[in-house]
Amino acid sequence: MNPYPVPIDRIRRKEYPLLNKTTYLDHAGSTPHPKSLMKDYQKLMNAHLFGNPHSQSPSSLRSTEVVETGRLRMLHFFRADPEHFDLVFVANATAALKLVAEGVRGHAKSRLWYGYHADSHTSLVGLRELASAGSRCFFTDTEHEMSGCSHIQPKAT
């Protein structure tokens, strides 16, 4: 069963013409954008004035509405009840990890054990410093899968 409404080759040709006859591997630097996304974004930006979402001007209230609508759509996508969950937008993965680390650091009594893969981004490796119950670096995918992570006895690092 094909999960896409049309063949993926057709989507690629239509939405990502810059990728024709090339292999693009630098997704960490910048993931290619679909042509339709840019078209829709341009239409939105040409039709509305957006302001700081933390102010009360009409343009700011419009921004707040767009942000909150997006937040609710994402929570719905993940089947997360907004009464119990929130969604925080951050600049990138490193900023998200820093936010989590700051939250963990505030709970000194909690016992955190942390496992990470040897190929992890340096931001993930840095979190091991917060692991009061120890940490472990997994060097292969097989080692990680065979470990059963939740059943590993914490060891001091």
Disulfide bonds with the S-S distance in Angstrom:
none
